[in-house]
Amino acid sequence: MLRVVKILEAAICVTFVVAIVALTSMQIVARYGMSQPFTWTEELSRFALISLTFLGAALVTGSSGHIVVDLSGPTKGRWSRLVDTLSSALVVLSGLFLSVMGASKALSLGGIKASATGVPLAALYWIMAAGFALMSVHALARLFSRSGHATDHLRGI
């Protein structure tokens, strides 16, 4: 199941990258080729970049591809595992907190829409909340896989 989530996250992130490249290219052609820039491409590419940031952070959390500062040195023992476990627990808690805060902000925005596209601004906060929730899920899976409670197929993810 977690493998399917990771594949979906990667596919969505690739889609956002392709959308950003396409929208930016359209803007360049319209602005310099036709002297008639579109008013909506910049806003949509900004929304795609924001979405890519939060969903990409969840993807990186799931693959443990984030930047790590290893202070344990050559001795990787109990203390190293303890710090790693505590950091994963902190990611779970902070991710859940930020997910709830993002959802409450999305609910409070009501019908406010972006000026050029008419996209509801609440959508951006829902994407942020989903990204933080996915980060929490990945960190929780990492916690369980380290403690020996996860199944063997979950360990290989």
C-alpha positions in Angstrom: 0.0 0.0 0.0 2.8 2.4 0.9 4.5 1.6 -2.3 1.4 2.6 -4.3 1.3 5.9 -2.4 4.9 6.6 -3.3 4.3 5.8 -6.9 1.3 8.2 -7.0 3.3 10.9 -5.2 6.1 10.6 -7.8 3.6 10.7 -10.7 1.9 13.7 -9.3 5.2 15.5 -8.7 6.3 14.7 -12.3 3.0 16.1 -13.5 3.5 19.3 -11.6 7.1 19.7 -13.1 5.8 19.2 -16.6 3.0 21.7 -16.0 5.4 24.3 -14.7 7.7 23.8 -17.8 4.7 24.0 -20.1 3.1 27.1 -18.5 6.4 28.9 -18.3 7.1 28.1 -22.0 3.6 29.3 -23.0 4.3 32.5 -21.1 7.6 33.1 -22.9 6.1 32.4 -26.3 3.1 34.6 -25.6 5.1 37.5 -24.1 8.0 37.6 -26.5 6.7 35.9 -29.6 3.2 37.4 -29.8 3.6 40.4 -27.5 0.4 39.3 -25.8 1.2 37.7 -22.4 -1.3 35.5 -20.8 -2.5 36.7 -17.4 -3.2 33.3 -15.9 0.0 31.3 -16.7 2.1 32.9 -14.0 -0.5 32.3 -11.3 -1.0 28.7 -12.3 2.7 27.9 -12.4 3.1 29.5 -9.0 0.3 27.2 -7.7 2.0 24.2 -9.3 5.3 25.1 -7.7 3.6 25.4 -4.3 2.0 22.0 -4.8 5.2 20.5 -6.0 7.0 21.7 -2.9 4.7 20.1 -0.4 4.0 16.9 -2.2 7.7 16.6 -3.2 8.7 17.0 0.5 6.4 14.1 1.3 8.0 12.0 -1.4 11.5 12.8 -0.2 10.4 12.0 3.4 9.1 8.6 2.2 12.4 7.7 0.5 14.6 9.2 3.3 16.2 11.3 0.6 16.2 14.5 2.7 19.4 16.3 3.9 20.9 14.6 6.9 23.5 15.8 9.3 25.0 12.7 10.9 26.7 13.7 14.2 27.1 10.1 15.5 30.4 9.6 13.8 31.8 6.1 13.1 30.0 4.6 16.1 26.4 3.9 15.0 24.9 2.4 18.0 22.0 2.8 20.4 22.4 6.6 20.6 22.2 7.0 16.8 19.0 4.9 16.7 17.5 6.9 19.5 18.2 10.2 17.8 16.8 8.8 14.5 13.7 7.5 16.3 13.2 10.8 18.1 13.6 12.8 14.9 11.0 10.6 13.1 8.6 11.0 16.0 9.1 14.8 15.8 8.3 14.7 12.1 5.1 12.8 12.8 4.0 15.2 15.4 4.9 18.4 13.6 3.5 17.1 10.4 0.1 16.3 12.0 0.0 19.7 13.7 0.8 21.5 10.5 -1.7 19.4 8.6 -4.4 20.3 11.0 -3.5 24.0 10.9 -3.5 23.9 7.0 -6.9 22.3 7.0 -8.3 24.9 9.4 -6.9 27.7 7.3 -8.4 26.2 4.2 -11.8 26.0 5.9 -11.5 29.6 7.1 -10.9 31.0 3.6 -14.4 30.4 2.4 -14.9 31.4 -1.2 -11.8 33.6 -1.7 -10.4 32.9 -5.2 -7.2 33.8 -7.0 -7.5 36.9 -9.1 -6.4 35.7 -12.6 -7.5 32.1 -12.6 -10.4 32.0 -10.1 -8.9 29.0 -8.4 -10.0 28.8 -4.8 -7.1 29.7 -2.5 -8.3 27.0 -0.1 -7.1 24.4 -2.6 -3.5 25.5 -1.9 -4.0 25.0 1.9 -5.6 21.6 1.3 -2.6 20.5 -0.8 -0.3 21.8 2.0 -2.3 19.8 4.6 -2.1 16.7 2.4 1.7 17.1 2.0 2.2 17.4 5.8 -0.1 14.4 6.4 1.8 12.3 3.9 5.1 13.3 5.6 3.7 12.1 8.9 2.5 8.8 7.3 6.0 8.2 5.9 7.7 9.1 9.1 5.4 6.8 11.0 6.0 3.9 8.7 9.8 4.5 9.2 9.3 4.4 12.9 7.4 1.1 12.8 9.9 -0.4 10.4 12.7 0.4 12.8 11.0 -1.0 15.8 10.4 -4.4 14.2 6.6 -4.0 14.0 6.4 -3.6 10.3 6.0 -6.4 7.9 9.0 -7.4 5.7 7.6 -5.9 2.5 7.3 -2.6 4.3 11.0 -2.6 5.4 12.1 -2.6 1.8 10.3 0.5 0.9 
